Amino acid sequence: MSGTSEGPTPAADLDRSAVTDSDHTIYHRVFTAAPLSMAVVDPEGLVVSANAALGELLGTDPRSLAGRAAADLMDLASDTRTWHAYREVLCGRQAKLRCTRRIKHPEGHSVWVRVTVTPLADGGPGALVSATDISARRELQSRLRHLEMHDPVTRLPNRTLFFERLTAALETEAYERGGTGRIGLCYLDIDGFKAVNDTLGHRVGDRLLAAVAERLTRVADEAGHARAGTPLVARLGGDEFALLVEDSTGTEQVADLAESALKALEEPFDLAGQRLSLTASIGVVERHAAGTTATGLMQAADTTLYWAKADGKGRWTLFDPERNAHRMTRQALSSTLRPAIERGEFALEYQPLVGMEDGRLSGVEALVRWHHPQFGTLTPNRFIALAEEDGSIVQLGRWALATACRQARRWQLDHPDEPPIFVSVNVAVRQVWDSDLVADVAQTLAETGLDPHLLQLELTESAVMGSAGRPLQTLQALSDMGVRIAIDDFGTGYSNLAYLSRLPVKVLKLDGSFVRGFQYEEAAKGTTQAPPNPADEVIVEAMIQLAHRLGLTVTAECVETSAQATRLRRIGCDTGQGWLYSRPVPPDRISELLGTQDYAVGKP
């Protein structure tokens, strides 16, 4: 017979069984004595057995834990994700769960534990739950984070923590849970703080910063008592502080906070025998949290702080969207001026200059326009000052001069039977100083073929009055060349007619403010029209007579009505310019006027 019949249990099997029982005994002893807190739970999550370490961790007899839900002991059911993962491990569908939990000790303090749940090693039903006390590690991490997130000088939250709080406050979930859905910010800078460091040393400067922080914290605490929620006070760096108001109730609340901060800093500071007085400037921003970013809010606050300092320091200023839009537009224009000239975005329009006696077109003033791809057509008052600041006025002025002279020559060639008209071009004082204006004019006249007497250059009164050295030499050289020099906006500056006798000036252009006093011939009865001011006419007539005695001709700007034209002509004004005759128009419209001889429009 073969060895297939049943018989006694083989010795090897008996030995294996004995080893298994021995292993279980060893495992139980290890489980019981292990320093790691552990518990075996059944498939339902109830504790089957717990070791002494777990009992010590939880402050109870480990035998009392049998039959209790491990999820309650380890706080595993407090959030849906952890609870679901825990059930998956118990059912054998997930290999491990690891999480951090804070549990309450019977003595009243909290214990932070790292909880791990794994299936049993022998593949049996249930799982092994282990817990490691990480309270000391958490406390150390908390201290390190506090050091990392707070300023060592003032002990206030630093820039990192401030932006963390700000970003959290602007998250959708934060303001959709309730509250006002608004946010406010006071961005504060100490005026003249650098002088404190430079004269008294950084040690005193640090003490001053700490004292400022204490006062701002007191202001925030008082504001918190009056309303729900205490503003966050932070030091952003240097002498810059911020007060963040979450769920603000409106501009008034944040403005009151800024006012309180300024008053708190008005009292002198006594620091190590030094009595210091200071002021601060504050930029105030308050808006809906929805659609606001941390970067956008800080940019607005920084801009507003700059306004507060520019407006005189020692004050708070509220963010103004219109003022900011103007600033942004100004920056955008300034940064694109030079490329725009190269791209050909500028063009000239021309406004007729009309003889007061015969009403005939004698010349035109060239006025530059910027056809901006984003902001549309811009007039000179939007960009000339910027061009003068960054020096691009030299390049722009050179282009305008060449374009205007070329156009004047074209009109002359296209209408040979008509008396040629002159073109008047504005010149900035920086063109006189930063370029060789005489050489530019000579080269332009040579290249275009325009006679010098058909070019008139306009400079403002303030630019030429009191001129000496290079400006005077430039004007004289241009005059010797045959170019006419005109003083623009005359009457708004020095109005020194006697000095004009020493300048090579040929034309005075009276500022439009004088002409506006000529608005009406007489006030109609029963109307609210203001009567003409006799003093205006006396002043203008006197200036015209003096100018004529000096051999100068006079052009009146801003002539808008026939009554104005009549009175100006009566007192001897030579030329008129204004909407009565024409608005600034493209060059082809001037060509039409020359071609049809229809340029006496506006003559009474």
Salt bridges, closest charged atoms under 4 A:
ASP13 OD1 - ARG16 NH1 2.86
ASP61 OD2 - ARG63 NH2 3.06
ASP79 OD2 - ARG101 NH2 2.38
GLU88 OE2 - ARG93 NH2 3.12
GLU139 OE2 - ARG143 NH1 3.03
ASP151 OD1 - ARG235 NH1 3.06
GLU164 OE2 - ARG145 NH2 2.40
ASP189 OD1 - LYS309 NZ 2.81
ASP191 OD1 - LYS309 NZ 2.66
ASP198 OD2 - LYS194 NZ 2.68
GLU246 OE2 - ARG165 NH2 2.92
ASP270 OD1 - ARG275 NH1 3.02
GLU286 OE1 - ARG182 NH2 2.63
ASP311 OD2 - ARG323 NH1 3.43
GLU345 OE2 - ARG343 NE 2.75
GLU349 OE1 - ARG369 NE 3.35
GLU365 OE1 - LYS509 NZ 2.94
GLU389 OE2 - ARG330 NH2 2.62
ASP414 OD1 - ARG410 NH1 3.37
ASP434 OD2 - ARG430 NE 2.54
ASP440 OD2 - ARG398 NE 3.22
GLU458 OE2 - LYS509 NZ 2.84
GLU537 OE1 - ARG567 NH2 2.44
GLU537 OE2 - ARG570 NH2 3.71
GLU557 OE2 - LYS509 NZ 3.82
ASP574 OD2 - HIS548 NE2 2.86
GLU592 OE1 - ARG589 NH1 3.02
